[in-house]
């Protein structure tokens, strides 16, 4: 059969050569009179060829004749192609030999020459595949587990969303960690015409746990084998991707390749571009069996319905069991087993052109997959080195990857016009609330911010807190932006307990933070700090939204509501744990106040005890917090009493009181209407008082505010009269809401405000 295929190709080439001889002869004779003109190819005239002014008419005639000859040749090629298809030999059914990997080429899975030339197709059939319908949903399956993979997969998703023109349905096979992170991310991303479903990877472990695997992906690296069983039975086809993939084209182009599958072809894959499966990398190197170089499973096209009919589950299990008797374990996870199946059943494989999976591991043949940037379709960072891999054009690939890594994900919230989308109740409710706002209201932007949905990526870094031995554990809660990163290491040195942080960053800043954190021994040495990225959107700093995000993901019974500019005293964590027991916070409604102080010095000998703090207070090195600009904020703490107090004491709420407190995890959230500077903590303390929290000052606790440049929001508050007017309006509306919610008891807040 192979000989016949080669014979037909030789016949085609010979026929084309014979038919071209008259045309070439005529051209040779025609150009003989124009010695000054360079020989011209049988293609549109080369724009770089020199024009001979002495013979413009002859040159023009020659150009016309060249085009005529080209058209004649194209007509002859079409006729020969149709003749070839009419006499094509159909492959017999039944058992096929797998000794020659060219078998799959005969089935229409692609020839290497076509790939090297960058040909978009890999079938001998010249007919164009039918285009993907404008509103056809493209299904993508991705196995994703853990904190790092959840972060990496976002870049893949961005690259797909950037180029896509079709509705997308992502199928994520995840552990509980990745599901929590990605579910929150997509819920807050709110990308139109994108649906996301999750499948519990933990339930699939028993399906593949019997396979020993040496690959760094662990047990999750085997789960692509069970997709036919995991994904919905009604799903007929799916594109399967690794998390370290970057798309450089519309994924619909890859989806369209399904139309090229023929016969029993059910899996589309790209040839492996390393020498791994050739078995010559080192002495005694013994890889799993494969067809030639084998195939890479970073990008797979699966015809699920036909795989199920072929009893795929039974097929791969029998193959794996047989090979493991001699191989003992897999080295490349699912890829080894897929290749062993392909070796036994080559008719299953449709070989994709290699530009659909340009593999950037060390010493690969990836450079043969493209001649120009426009040839690139999919880039696969399949080396453990990732961006540090050795490749001739790695700088270009790295820049392309970084483009999507730092790309503003908010810009990908694009509507697909002309395609009906499923009703999104969250989006509809949001639009309804926004439509009720008056755009002519001078405070419209303030009111709008309350309803802005900020894209949120939980647990941006690895998080693994030690389980508390009892129910007294306390988490420090704070929020910050890029200009406060320098406080993180100091806080970690002062507070050894768990921390929950919300960071307000752009996509590019998030990557800067990642590099900063990974380069810090202090931060990398702490696994009990949860970093939650809230991506920038709008003109205000959503301080209370950030606090709510950090509060929502506290895993301890109690939380210390602090700010990033404060350093807690050494030992405060253990002191607070003892205090919640002594003050019976488990059975009472209390807010424990940690007195706040400040220094104007950037270099401070931090007091190690209350006695040292009082000395520095007397010397003028320290001050009570905001005593010179906002005395009312902390005056009710009664610092004079605190100086000599040895036991906790109760204080009463007063207007504009905003202490830093320790409360139970189920305390009220912060009010989102307050953004930027002003009243964001005051409103929360008022809410605690309305709910009858008892304010208790701790006698041996303290925190110190470190100096920093004024924030952008406080500058706006001081310089913009309209900002202050809107803040006053929001305060009045909040107080009115308090009156409606708490009735007569809330009247004191109105009275106190009028008297202040």
NUMI-725117 format. One line per 2 residues: number of its first residue (from 1); their letters; for each residue x, y, z of C-alpha. Coordinates in steps of 0.5 Angstrom, whole numbers, always signed. Layout:
# NUMI-725117
NUM = A = X:Y:Z; ...
***
This chain:
# NUMI-725117
1 = XX = +0:+0:+0; +6:+5:+2
3 = XX = +9:+3:-5; +2:+5:-9
5 = XX = +2:+11:-5; +9:+13:-7
7 = XX = +8:+11:-14; +2:+16:-15
9 = XX = +6:+21:-12; +11:+20:-17
11 = XX = +6:+20:-22; +3:+27:-20
13 = XX = +10:+30:-20; +12:+27:-27
15 = XX = +6:+29:-30; +6:+36:-27
17 = XX = +14:+37:-30; +12:+34:-37
19 = XX = +6:+39:-37; +10:+45:-35
21 = XX = +16:+44:-41; +12:+47:-46
23 = XX = +11:+53:-42; +18:+53:-39
25 = XX = +21:+53:-46; +17:+59:-49
27 = XX = +19:+63:-43; +26:+61:-44
29 = XX = +26:+63:-52; +22:+70:-50
31 = XX = +27:+72:-45; +33:+71:-49
33 = XX = +32:+78:-52; +32:+81:-45
35 = XX = +39:+80:-43; +39:+85:-38
37 = XX = +33:+82:-34; +34:+77:-29
39 = XX = +31:+70:-29; +24:+71:-27
41 = XX = +20:+65:-22; +14:+62:-24
43 = XX = +10:+67:-19; +7:+74:-19
45 = XX = +13:+78:-21; +18:+79:-16
47 = XX = +17:+87:-13; +25:+87:-12
49 = XX = +27:+85:-19; +30:+91:-23
51 = XX = +25:+94:-28; +29:+96:-35
53 = XX = +26:+102:-37; +28:+101:-45
55 = XX = +23:+95:-45; +17:+97:-41
57 = XX = +12:+94:-46; +16:+87:-47
59 = XX = +16:+86:-40; +9:+88:-39
61 = XX = +7:+82:-44; +12:+77:-41
63 = XX = +9:+79:-34; +2:+77:-37
65 = XX = +4:+71:-40; +7:+68:-34
67 = XX = +0:+69:-30; -3:+66:-36
69 = XX = +2:+60:-35; +1:+60:-28
71 = XX = -7:+59:-29; -6:+53:-34
73 = XX = -2:+50:-29; -7:+51:-23
75 = XX = -12:+48:-28; -8:+42:-30
77 = XX = -6:+41:-22; -14:+41:-21
79 = XX = -15:+36:-26; -10:+31:-24
81 = XX = -12:+32:-17; -19:+30:-18
83 = XX = -17:+24:-22; -12:+22:-17
85 = XX = -18:+22:-12; -23:+18:-16
87 = XX = -18:+12:-17; -16:+13:-9
89 = XX = -14:+6:-6; -19:+5:+0
91 = XX = -15:+2:+6; -17:-5:+8
93 = XX = -20:-6:+15; -18:-10:+20
95 = XX = -11:-11:+23; -5:-6:+21
97 = XX = +2:-7:+22; +5:-2:+26
99 = XX = +12:-3:+24; +12:+3:+20
101 = XX = +10:+10:+22; +8:+12:+15
103 = XX = +2:+8:+16; -1:+14:+20
105 = XX = +1:+18:+14; -3:+14:+9
107 = XX = -9:+15:+13; -9:+22:+12
109 = XX = -5:+24:+19; +0:+29:+16
111 = XX = +7:+28:+12; +13:+31:+15
113 = XX = +14:+35:+8; +8:+39:+9
115 = XX = +9:+41:+16; +16:+43:+15
117 = XX = +13:+48:+9; +8:+50:+14
119 = XX = +2:+48:+10; -4:+49:+14
121 = XX = -7:+42:+12; -4:+35:+12
123 = XX = -9:+31:+8; -8:+30:+0
125 = XX = -15:+32:-1; -15:+39:-3
127 = XX = -22:+41:-1; -22:+46:+4
129 = XX = -25:+44:+11; -32:+47:+13
131 = XX = -31:+53:+17; -33:+53:+24
133 = XX = -40:+56:+25; -40:+63:+28
135 = XX = -44:+61:+34; -41:+54:+35
137 = XX = -39:+53:+42; -32:+50:+43
139 = XX = -30:+45:+48; -24:+45:+52
141 = XX = -21:+41:+57; -16:+42:+62
143 = XX = -13:+38:+68; -11:+43:+74
145 = XX = -9:+42:+81; -6:+46:+86
147 = XX = -4:+53:+87; +2:+54:+82
149 = XX = -2:+51:+76; -8:+55:+78
151 = XX = -4:+61:+77; -1:+58:+70
153 = XX = -7:+56:+67; -10:+64:+67
155 = XX = -4:+66:+62; -7:+60:+57
157 = XX = -14:+62:+58; -12:+69:+57
159 = XX = -9:+67:+50; -15:+63:+48
161 = XX = -20:+69:+50; -15:+74:+46
163 = XX = -16:+71:+40; -23:+67:+40
165 = XX = -29:+69:+36; -33:+63:+39
167 = XX = -37:+61:+45; -32:+57:+50
169 = XX = -34:+52:+55; -28:+50:+59
171 = XX = -28:+43:+63; -23:+44:+69
173 = XX = -21:+37:+72; -19:+40:+79
175 = XX = -17:+38:+86; -21:+42:+91
177 = XX = -16:+48:+91; -16:+49:+84
179 = XX = -23:+49:+84; -24:+54:+89
181 = XX = -19:+59:+86; -22:+58:+79
183 = XX = -29:+58:+81; -28:+65:+84
185 = XX = -24:+68:+78; -29:+66:+73
187 = XX = -35:+68:+77; -31:+75:+78
189 = XX = -29:+75:+71; -35:+75:+68
191 = XX = -33:+74:+61; -39:+73:+56
193 = XX = -40:+67:+52; -36:+63:+57
195 = XX = -38:+57:+61; -34:+53:+66
197 = XX = -35:+47:+69; -31:+43:+74
199 = XX = -30:+36:+75; -27:+33:+82
201 = XX = -20:+30:+81; -20:+27:+87
203 = XX = -26:+22:+85; -21:+20:+79
205 = XX = -15:+18:+83; -17:+11:+84
207 = XX = -18:+10:+76; -10:+12:+75
209 = XX = -7:+11:+82; -5:+4:+81
211 = XX = +0:+7:+75; +7:+8:+78
213 = XX = +9:+15:+75; +16:+19:+76
215 = XX = +14:+25:+72; +13:+32:+76
217 = XX = +6:+32:+75; +4:+27:+79
219 = XX = -2:+23:+79; -6:+29:+76
221 = XX = -1:+28:+70; -5:+21:+68
223 = XX = -12:+24:+69; -13:+25:+61
225 = XX = -13:+18:+60; -20:+18:+63
227 = XX = -23:+24:+60; -28:+19:+56
229 = XX = -31:+17:+63; -30:+24:+66
231 = XX = -33:+29:+61; -41:+29:+60
233 = XX = -43:+23:+56; -47:+28:+51
235 = XX = -40:+31:+49; -38:+29:+43
237 = XX = -31:+32:+42; -26:+36:+46
239 = XX = -19:+40:+45; -15:+38:+51
241 = XX = -9:+42:+53; -4:+43:+58
243 = XX = -3:+49:+63; +3:+51:+60
245 = XX = +0:+52:+53; +0:+59:+50
247 = XX = -4:+60:+44; -2:+65:+38
249 = XX = -8:+64:+34; -16:+63:+34
251 = XX = -17:+56:+38; -23:+55:+32
253 = XX = -18:+54:+27; -16:+48:+31
255 = XX = -23:+46:+33; -24:+46:+25
257 = XX = -19:+40:+24; -24:+35:+27
259 = XX = -27:+36:+20; -20:+33:+17
261 = XX = -21:+26:+21; -22:+20:+17
263 = XX = -23:+13:+18; -22:+11:+25
265 = XX = -18:+17:+27; -20:+19:+34
267 = XX = -14:+23:+37; -11:+29:+34
269 = XX = -4:+30:+36; +3:+33:+34
271 = XX = +9:+29:+34; +14:+29:+39
273 = XX = +20:+34:+38; +25:+31:+42
275 = XX = +29:+25:+42; +26:+22:+48
277 = XX = +22:+16:+45; +28:+14:+40
279 = XX = +32:+12:+46; +39:+15:+45
281 = XX = +39:+20:+50; +44:+17:+55
283 = XX = +47:+10:+56; +41:+5:+57
285 = XX = +36:+10:+56; +29:+5:+55
287 = XX = +23:+9:+54; +16:+7:+53
289 = XX = +14:+4:+46; +12:+9:+41
291 = XX = +11:+10:+33; +18:+13:+31
293 = XX = +19:+20:+35; +12:+19:+39
295 = XX = +7:+24:+40; +7:+30:+45
297 = XX = +0:+30:+49; +0:+37:+51
299 = XX = -5:+39:+45; -10:+33:+44
301 = XX = -16:+33:+40; -21:+28:+42
303 = XX = -27:+25:+39; -30:+22:+45
305 = XX = -36:+19:+42; -32:+15:+38
307 = XX = -27:+13:+43; -32:+11:+48
309 = XX = -35:+6:+42; -28:+3:+41
311 = XX = -28:+2:+49; -22:+7:+50
313 = XX = -22:+5:+57; -21:-2:+56
315 = XX = -16:-1:+51; -11:+4:+55
317 = XX = -12:+0:+61; -9:-7:+58
319 = XX = -4:-3:+54; -1:+0:+61
321 = XX = -2:-7:+65; +2:-10:+59
323 = XX = +8:-5:+59; +8:-4:+66
325 = XX = +11:-11:+67; +17:-9:+64
327 = XX = +17:-2:+64; +15:-1:+72
329 = XX = +13:+6:+72; +12:+12:+67
331 = XX = +17:+17:+66; +12:+22:+62
333 = XX = +6:+21:+65; +0:+20:+61
335 = XX = +4:+21:+55; +8:+14:+55
337 = XX = +1:+10:+56; -2:+14:+50
339 = XX = +4:+13:+45; +4:+5:+47
341 = XX = -3:+5:+45; -1:+9:+39
343 = XX = +4:+4:+37; -1:-2:+37
345 = XX = -6:+2:+34; -4:+7:+29
347 = XX = -10:+8:+26; -13:+12:+32
349 = XX = -8:+17:+30; -9:+24:+26
351 = XX = -2:+27:+26; -3:+35:+27
353 = XX = +2:+39:+24; +7:+41:+29
355 = XX = +6:+48:+29; +0:+46:+33
357 = XX = +4:+44:+39; +11:+48:+38
359 = XX = +15:+44:+44; +20:+49:+48
361 = XX = +24:+44:+52; +32:+43:+51
363 = XX = +34:+41:+44; +28:+40:+41
365 = XX = +26:+40:+33; +21:+46:+34
367 = XX = +25:+50:+30; +23:+46:+24
369 = XX = +15:+48:+25; +15:+55:+23
371 = XX = +19:+59:+18; +16:+66:+20
373 = XX = +12:+69:+26; +5:+68:+22
375 = XX = +6:+60:+22; +6:+60:+30
377 = XX = -1:+57:+33; +1:+54:+40
379 = XX = +7:+54:+44; +8:+49:+49
381 = XX = +13:+50:+55; +14:+43:+56
383 = XX = +20:+43:+60; +21:+44:+68
385 = XX = +25:+50:+66; +19:+53:+63
387 = XX = +22:+60:+61; +29:+59:+62
389 = XX = +29:+53:+57; +34:+53:+51
391 = XX = +32:+55:+44; +34:+59:+39
393 = XX = +28:+64:+39; +26:+63:+46
395 = XX = +27:+71:+47; +21:+72:+42
397 = XX = +17:+66:+45; +18:+69:+52
399 = XX = +16:+76:+50; +10:+73:+47
401 = XX = +8:+69:+54; +10:+75:+58
403 = XX = +5:+79:+54; -1:+75:+56
405 = XX = +2:+74:+63; +1:+81:+64
407 = XX = -5:+83:+59; -11:+86:+63
409 = XX = -16:+81:+63; -21:+86:+64
411 = XX = -20:+88:+57; -22:+81:+55
413 = XX = -30:+82:+57; -32:+82:+50
415 = XX = -39:+81:+48; -39:+76:+42
417 = XX = -44:+80:+37; -49:+76:+34
419 = XX = -49:+70:+38; -54:+68:+43
421 = XX = -51:+67:+50; -54:+63:+56
423 = XX = -58:+68:+61; -53:+70:+67
425 = XX = -57:+72:+73; -51:+76:+76
427 = XX = -50:+80:+70; -57:+82:+69
429 = XX = -58:+84:+76; -51:+88:+76
431 = XX = -54:+91:+70; -61:+93:+73
433 = XX = -57:+96:+79; -53:+100:+74
435 = XX = -59:+102:+70; -62:+105:+76
437 = XX = -56:+110:+78; -57:+117:+75
439 = XX = -51:+119:+71; -52:+126:+72
441 = XX = -51:+125:+79; -45:+129:+82
443 = XX = -43:+123:+86; -45:+117:+80
445 = XX = -38:+115:+80; -38:+113:+88
447 = XX = -44:+110:+87; -42:+106:+81
449 = XX = -36:+103:+85; -40:+100:+90
451 = XX = -43:+95:+84; -36:+94:+80
453 = XX = -34:+87:+80; -27:+86:+81
455 = XX = -24:+80:+78; -21:+76:+84
457 = XX = -15:+71:+84; -15:+67:+91
459 = XX = -9:+64:+94; -4:+67:+89
461 = XX = +2:+64:+92; +2:+57:+96
463 = XX = -2:+57:+102; -1:+51:+107
465 = XX = -3:+54:+114; -1:+49:+120
467 = XX = -8:+47:+123; -9:+50:+130
469 = XX = -9:+46:+136; -15:+49:+139
471 = XX = -21:+54:+137; -17:+60:+139
473 = XX = -13:+62:+133; -13:+69:+130
475 = XX = -11:+71:+123; -8:+78:+122
477 = XX = -13:+81:+116; -10:+87:+112
479 = XX = -10:+90:+105; -5:+93:+101
481 = XX = -3:+96:+94; +4:+96:+90
483 = XX = +7:+102:+94; +6:+98:+101
485 = XX = +10:+91:+99; +16:+93:+103
487 = XX = +12:+92:+109; +10:+85:+108
489 = XX = +17:+82:+111; +17:+86:+117
491 = XX = +10:+84:+118; +12:+77:+118
493 = XX = +17:+78:+122; +13:+81:+128
495 = XX = +7:+76:+127; +8:+69:+126
497 = XX = +1:+67:+126; -4:+66:+120
499 = XX = -5:+72:+115; -10:+74:+110
501 = XX = -8:+79:+105; -12:+83:+99
503 = XX = -7:+86:+94; -10:+91:+89
505 = XX = -6:+90:+83; -6:+90:+76
507 = XX = -4:+84:+72; +3:+87:+71
509 = XX = +4:+89:+78; +1:+82:+80
511 = XX = +7:+79:+76; +12:+84:+80
513 = XX = +9:+82:+86; +10:+74:+85
515 = XX = +17:+76:+83; +18:+80:+89
517 = XX = +15:+74:+94; +19:+69:+90
519 = XX = +26:+73:+91; +24:+74:+99
521 = XX = +27:+68:+104; +22:+71:+109
523 = XX = +16:+71:+105; +18:+64:+102
525 = XX = +19:+61:+109; +12:+63:+111
527 = XX = +6:+58:+108; +1:+61:+113
529 = XX = +0:+67:+109; -6:+68:+104
531 = XX = -5:+73:+98; -11:+74:+94
533 = XX = -11:+79:+88; -16:+84:+87
535 = XX = -15:+86:+80; -15:+94:+79
537 = XX = -21:+97:+75; -24:+104:+76
539 = XX = -21:+110:+79; -22:+109:+86
541 = XX = -19:+104:+91; -24:+100:+94
543 = XX = -21:+99:+101; -27:+96:+104
545 = XX = -28:+91:+98; -21:+89:+99
547 = XX = -22:+88:+107; -28:+84:+106
549 = XX = -24:+79:+101; -19:+78:+106
551 = XX = -24:+77:+112; -28:+72:+107
553 = XX = -22:+67:+107; -20:+67:+114
555 = XX = -20:+60:+116; -19:+61:+124
557 = XX = -24:+63:+129; -22:+70:+130
559 = XX = -19:+75:+126; -15:+81:+128
561 = XX = -17:+87:+123; -11:+91:+122
563 = XX = -8:+95:+116; -2:+94:+112
565 = XX = +2:+100:+115; +2:+98:+122
567 = XX = +7:+93:+125; +4:+89:+131
569 = XX = +8:+88:+138; +13:+82:+138
571 = XX = +9:+77:+141; +2:+80:+140
573 = XX = +0:+73:+136; +0:+69:+142
575 = XX = -2:+75:+147; -9:+75:+143
577 = XX = -10:+68:+143; -9:+68:+151
579 = XX = -14:+74:+151; -20:+71:+147
581 = XX = -20:+65:+152; -19:+70:+158
583 = XX = -25:+74:+156; -29:+68:+154
585 = XX = -30:+71:+147; -33:+64:+145
587 = XX = -39:+66:+148; -40:+73:+148
589 = XX = -40:+79:+143; -34:+83:+144
591 = XX = -29:+87:+140; -22:+87:+143
593 = XX = -18:+94:+142; -11:+94:+140
595 = XX = -8:+101:+142; -5:+104:+136
597 = XX = +1:+109:+136; +5:+112:+131
599 = XX = +12:+114:+129; +15:+120:+124
601 = XX = +21:+116:+124; +23:+111:+118
603 = XX = +28:+108:+123; +25:+106:+129
605 = XX = +28:+102:+135; +22:+98:+136
607 = XX = +20:+97:+143; +20:+90:+146
609 = XX = +15:+92:+152; +10:+96:+154
611 = XX = +15:+100:+159; +20:+101:+153
613 = XX = +14:+104:+149; +12:+109:+154
615 = XX = +19:+111:+155; +19:+113:+147
617 = XX = +12:+116:+148; +15:+120:+153
619 = XX = +21:+122:+149; +17:+124:+143
621 = XX = +19:+118:+139; +12:+115:+139
623 = XX = +5:+119:+139; -2:+116:+140
625 = XX = -4:+115:+133; -7:+121:+129
627 = XX = -7:+125:+135; -5:+131:+131
629 = XX = -10:+130:+125; -15:+126:+127
631 = XX = -16:+126:+135; -23:+123:+135
633 = XX = -21:+117:+131; -18:+114:+137
635 = XX = -19:+118:+143; -25:+113:+146
637 = XX = -19:+108:+147; -17:+113:+153
639 = XX = -9:+112:+153; -9:+116:+159
641 = XX = -12:+110:+163; -8:+105:+158
643 = XX = -1:+107:+161; -3:+104:+168
645 = XX = -8:+99:+166; -6:+92:+168
647 = XX = -13:+89:+166; -18:+89:+160
649 = XX = -23:+95:+161; -29:+97:+157
651 = XX = -30:+103:+153; -36:+106:+150
653 = XX = -37:+108:+142; -36:+115:+140
655 = XX = -37:+119:+134; -32:+117:+129
657 = XX = -29:+112:+133; -24:+107:+129
659 = XX = -20:+103:+133; -17:+96:+130
661 = XX = -20:+90:+133; -20:+83:+134
663 = XX = -27:+80:+133; -30:+73:+131
665 = XX = -30:+71:+124; -37:+72:+123
667 = XX = -37:+79:+124; -41:+84:+119
669 = XX = -37:+86:+113; -35:+93:+111
671 = XX = -39:+97:+107; -37:+98:+100
673 = XX = -40:+105:+99; -34:+108:+102
675 = XX = -28:+108:+97; -21:+111:+98
677 = XX = -20:+115:+104; -26:+117:+109
679 = XX = -30:+113:+114; -29:+106:+111
681 = XX = -27:+104:+118; -32:+109:+122
683 = XX = -38:+106:+119; -35:+98:+121
685 = XX = -34:+100:+128; -41:+104:+128
687 = XX = -44:+97:+125; -41:+93:+131
689 = XX = -44:+98:+136; -51:+97:+133
691 = XX = -50:+90:+134; -48:+90:+141
693 = XX = -41:+89:+141; -37:+90:+147
695 = XX = -31:+94:+146; -25:+92:+151
697 = XX = -18:+95:+151; -13:+90:+152
699 = XX = -8:+93:+157; -1:+90:+154
701 = XX = -2:+90:+147; +0:+95:+142
703 = XX = +1:+97:+135; +5:+102:+131
705 = XX = +4:+106:+125; +10:+106:+120
707 = XX = +11:+113:+116; +10:+113:+109
709 = XX = +8:+118:+103; +1:+120:+103
711 = XX = -4:+116:+99; -7:+118:+92
713 = XX = -14:+118:+95; -12:+122:+101
715 = XX = -9:+127:+97; -16:+127:+93
717 = XX = -20:+128:+99; -16:+134:+101
719 = XX = -15:+137:+94; -22:+136:+91
721 = XX = -28:+139:+94; -33:+135:+90
723 = XX = -30:+128:+93; -31:+131:+100
725 = XX = -38:+133:+99; -40:+126:+96
727 = XX = -37:+123:+102; -41:+127:+107
729 = XX = -47:+125:+102; -45:+117:+103
731 = XX = -45:+118:+110; -52:+121:+111
733 = XX = -54:+115:+107; -51:+110:+111
735 = XX = -54:+113:+117; -61:+113:+114
737 = XX = -60:+106:+113; -57:+104:+120
739 = XX = -64:+107:+122; -68:+103:+118
741 = XX = -64:+97:+120; -64:+98:+127
743 = XX = -69:+103:+129; -69:+107:+135
745 = XX = -63:+104:+137; -59:+108:+131
747 = XX = -62:+115:+133; -56:+116:+137
749 = XX = -51:+115:+131; -55:+121:+128
751 = XX = -55:+125:+134; -47:+124:+135
753 = XX = -46:+126:+128; -49:+133:+129
755 = XX = -46:+134:+135; -39:+132:+133
***
